[in-house]
Structures are given as C-alpha cells and as structure tokens.
Amino acid sequence: MNYAFELDDRLGIPLPRLSKDFDEFTEHEQSEMLLCWEEIRGTIPDRIKQLERIIIAKQEQLNVEDNFVRSCLLNSEIAELAGTINELHLWFRVNQDITPGPAHH
C-alpha cells in the first residue's frame, strides 16, 4: 500500500503517511484516505479536551507548588501540552489536502 495512517504517540491520533503526493493517488484511493481521515479528524476535539483537562490539573498543581524546580517542570509540561493542542488544531483543519507532514516527536 502506498499510504497508511500511523499513530503519533505525542498527538494521540493516527496521521497520514503517504509514499507520494496526494494528487498522484487514484480517485478511489483518495476517497478511501479522505473517509479514513474524516473518522480520525472527528476524534481530535475529544483529544484536545483531554489534553486541556491535563493542563488544568497541572496548573492547579503549579498554583500550590513551592519548589522552584518542580514549578519549572510543571511549566514545561504545560507548554508541551499546549503545543500539542496547537498542532492538533492544525491537523483538524486538514481535510481535502492530506499531505505527509514532517516527522513528529
């Protein structure tokens, strides 16, 4: 197969991995990919809400944390989660033009 949807551990959703440009696939393959993507795309809002709940919990921990090093760690974790949410928002906007993105870590 010339495409697959592989789970991105950080984002928590499968992302498209294409062996060629989307336009080079047959109409049937494009339709299959778009159908699969729409199902995945529909899960993104719930994933964002899940991450937002984690951020809120970490912010609550931060509000009562007296240890500077631990506070820095919590801030870093919150920033990472916020970045993940931003990326999920970008993927949510991807619909008709499925293109392989850079490797995600």
PETA-V892796 format. One record per backbone hydrogen bond with DSSP energy under -0.5 kcal/mol. CO is the residue of the C=O (numbers start at 1). NH is the residue of the N-H. If there is no record, write none. Layout:
((CO,NH) (CO,NH))
This chain:
((2,19) (4,6) (4,17) (6,15) (7,9) (8,12) (8,13) (13,8) (15,6) (17,4) (21,24) (22,25) (26,30) (27,31) (28,32) (29,33) (30,34) (31,35) (32,36) (33,37) (34,38) (35,39) (36,40) (37,41) (38,42) (40,43) (40,44) (41,44) (43,47) (44,48) (45,49) (46,50) (47,51) (48,52) (49,53) (50,54) (51,55) (52,56) (53,57) (54,58) (55,59) (56,60) (57,61) (58,62) (59,63) (60,64) (61,64) (61,65) (62,65) (66,68) (67,71) (68,72) (69,73) (70,74) (71,75) (72,76) (73,77) (74,78) (75,79) (76,80) (77,81) (78,82) (79,83) (80,84) (81,85) (82,86) (83,87) (84,88) (85,89) (86,90) (87,91) (88,92) (89,93) (90,93) (90,94) (91,94) (93,95) (96,98) (97,99))
